[in-house]
C-alpha cells in the first residue's frame, strides 16, 4: 500500500479504528491512503509493527480481495537486507490485513526536505543498497512498480525499501486492475506512459530518478501538472546537475528512454558497490575495507538517528486504570478519602480553572457526578436528545420488543458491524464479561437497538456501559453515515437484557451530530452542533496519549521547551515546599500538545508528593502553562490553535488528571 508511513509520527487512533487486529494491539496510526490504513501495532512480545488494513469498502470487493491476497503472496517471495518483509497476514479476515516490522527513521523525501541532499558515503550507500534491494525483488520474479522516495526509509542501519502495494509478478500476473495507470508521476517510466507495460527495467528507471533526487534535492523531471511531467519523462532529459560524476554515468543509463538500454538491478548494484568500496578506501584505508557490500553500507552510512518514538501504549479508558488513578491519589494524598475528596467536582477553583476527577471513583455513580443516562432516568431524560425523531417518546422495553431484526443488505451490514466491533471491544473490558445479544431496528422511530449482558460489579458497570455506548456511536457513524447513508436510523439504544430480569434501556442518544462521539464517551452531549464547548472540555486519556507523542511542529517544540524549562526551574525552587529528594529534570516533567483538543498537557512522573504538595505543584504548573499559551497567542494571533491546558501525574500503571483550564488572558491564569 502506498500509504505506508512507517517512519512518521505515531498519531492517535481515529474514531472507528480497531483496538486489535489479530494478536496485535493497535496503539495509533502511522498513515493512511486510498487502499487502506497503516496502524501502529504492538505484538504480544512487545515488538513494534506496522499493521496494514484495507478500507472496509475494498473488503467488500472480491476482485480487490484477490489482488490483496496476491500482494501478500508476492511480498512474501522477496527477502533481502534492504527490504521490509511481510511478517504475517490474514487475507481472509473481514478486514484483510498484513503486518511488517516497524521501521524507524524518516522517508527519503522527508529527509531531503528537512536536511538537503545526501552526500559522500551516505549517497553511494543509498544507491548501492536500493539497487541491491531491487535486484532481490527482480530475482524473486516480482516488479515493484512504486519505487519513489516515500517508499525508502532511512534507518540508523541503512536504507530500507518498502511497499509492494501495487507490485506484480514478472510473469504478468498483476495486482492492479487491468488498464489502470499505477504509480506516481515523475516515477513512472516512459514505456509505462506509452503502452501501460512495466517490467524490471521500469523499476530501474524510477531508481535512477530516486538516486538523482537524493543527490540533488530536486526532482529529475521537475514539477507541475501530471501531463507536463509525463511529457518530460518521455521526451526530456533528466536533471542530473550536481550528481557526482561516477554515479552520474550509472544514472544516465538507468534513465534511458528505452528499457533495453538500462542496466539490470544486479549490475547497477555491483557498479554502485564498486563506487562504495572506493569511498570506503578513502574513509578507512585499504586494510580496513569491509568484506561485503552490506558491511560497506553500514560502515559508510552516516544518517544520524532521529528522536526515537517512545511508542508508549496510549493511556486507555479502563476501569482498572480508573481504580489505579484513585489509588495513586491515595498514595500521594496520604489516604483514599482525602485523595478522592480533592478531585470532586465541587472543588472548582476561580477563573474557569477546575480540578478534574477520574472517569469513575470508588463512590457511587451518583456521587461521582456521572451524567450517563441511567436505567431509571432514560425515560425522562432522553426525549428529544441527539437526533431522535421529534415528538417520539423515549425508548423502553416495549419499543425494544417492537423492534425487528435486520432486513436488507444495509441493515445486515449494520448488525454485523455492531456485533463485530462490540466483540472486539469486549476484549478491552476484561475482566468485565460482556455478552453481546441482538441488534434490532425500529424504522419508524429511526432507532438501532443493541442488547447485552454484563458480569461485573457496579463500579465496573458504569465504565463498561460508557464504553459500549461510545463504540456503538462510532460504529454507526461509520456504517450508517458513511456506507449506508440511505438508511433512516439516527439514534442508538442500549438494552441490558439478562436472564431472569426484564430488559431495560440503559442508554439512548443520537450518533450524527458529534463526529468524535463525545456525548457517549463523556456522558455529555455538548452544544447543539455536537462540538463540546470550552467550559465543558475536560482533558482525557486520548489527549494525554497524543501529547506524549513527539511533535514535529517547530513552534510547538519551542513553546513546550520554554514552558517545560520554566516549570522544571520553579519545581526545583520549590524543593523545600514539595519535599523533593532530588533535582528534577526533563525525565521527570514533560509538556506536549493534543491538536484535537487544542490543549497543552503538562505531566510529571514524580509520584512521591503528598496531596498538599501535588496541589501546590499542579497550581504552579497550571499557571506556567496558561501564561505560555496566552503569550504565544498574543505573538502569533489566531494562527496559534491551543487555548486549553491540563496538568497530570503519570505513574507506572496509571495517571491522574489534577488541574485544567482555558487560557483566555494572563490575568485569569493561576498565580
HELIX and SHEET records of a PDB file:
HELIX    1   1 UNK A   56  UNK A   59  1                                   4    
HELIX    2   2 UNK A   62  UNK A   77  1                                  16    
HELIX    3   3 UNK A  108  UNK A  115  1                                   8    
HELIX    4   4 UNK A  120  UNK A  139  1                                  20    
HELIX    5   5 UNK A  149  UNK A  151  5                                   3    
HELIX    6   6 UNK A  190  UNK A  195  1                                   6    
HELIX    7   7 UNK A  200  UNK A  216  1                                  17    
HELIX    8   8 UNK A  226  UNK A  235  1                                  10    
HELIX    9   9 UNK A  245  UNK A  254  1                                  10    
HELIX   10  10 UNK A  259  UNK A  261  5                                   3    
HELIX   11  11 UNK A  265  UNK A  284  1                                  20    
HELIX   12  12 UNK A  286  UNK A  288  5                                   3    
HELIX   13  13 UNK A  293  UNK A  300  1                                   8    
HELIX   14  14 UNK A  319  UNK A  333  1                                  15    
HELIX   15  15 UNK A  336  UNK A  341  1                                   6    
HELIX   16  16 UNK A  345  UNK A  347  5                                   3    
HELIX   17  17 UNK A  378  UNK A  381  1                                   4    
HELIX   18  18 UNK A  397  UNK A  402  1                                   6    
HELIX   19  19 UNK A  408  UNK A  429  1                                  22    
HELIX   20  20 UNK A  458  UNK A  476  1                                  19    
HELIX   21  21 UNK A  477  UNK A  483  3                                   7    
HELIX   22  22 UNK A  518  UNK A  522  1                                   5    
HELIX   23  23 UNK A  541  UNK A  548  1                                   8    
HELIX   24  24 UNK A  554  UNK A  573  1                                  20    
HELIX   25  25 UNK A  575  UNK A  578  1                                   4    
HELIX   26  26 UNK A  611  UNK A  636  1                                  26    
HELIX   27  27 UNK A  637  UNK A  639  5                                   3    
HELIX   28  28 UNK A  666  UNK A  668  5                                   3    
SHEET    1   A 6 UNK A  20  UNK A  21  0                                        
SHEET    2   A 6 UNK A  24  UNK A  32 -1                                        
SHEET    3   A 6 UNK A  36  UNK A  42 -1                                        
SHEET    4   A 6 UNK A  48  UNK A  54 -1                                        
SHEET    5   A 6 UNK A  97  UNK A 101 -1                                        
SHEET    6   A 6 UNK A  86  UNK A  90 -1                                        
SHEET    1   B 3 UNK A 106  UNK A 107  0                                        
SHEET    2   B 3 UNK A 152  UNK A 155 -1                                        
SHEET    3   B 3 UNK A 158  UNK A 161 -1                                        
SHEET    1   C 2 UNK A 142  UNK A 143  0                                        
SHEET    2   C 2 UNK A 168  UNK A 169 -1                                        
SHEET    1   D 5 UNK A 354  UNK A 355  0                                        
SHEET    2   D 5 UNK A 655  UNK A 662 -1                                        
SHEET    3   D 5 UNK A 644  UNK A 650 -1                                        
SHEET    4   D 5 UNK A 599  UNK A 604  1                                        
SHEET    5   D 5 UNK A 589  UNK A 594 -1                                        
SHEET    1   E 4 UNK A 433  UNK A 442  0                                        
SHEET    2   E 4 UNK A 447  UNK A 455 -1                                        
SHEET    3   E 4 UNK A 491  UNK A 496  1                                        
SHEET    4   E 4 UNK A 504  UNK A 510 -1                                        
END                                                                             
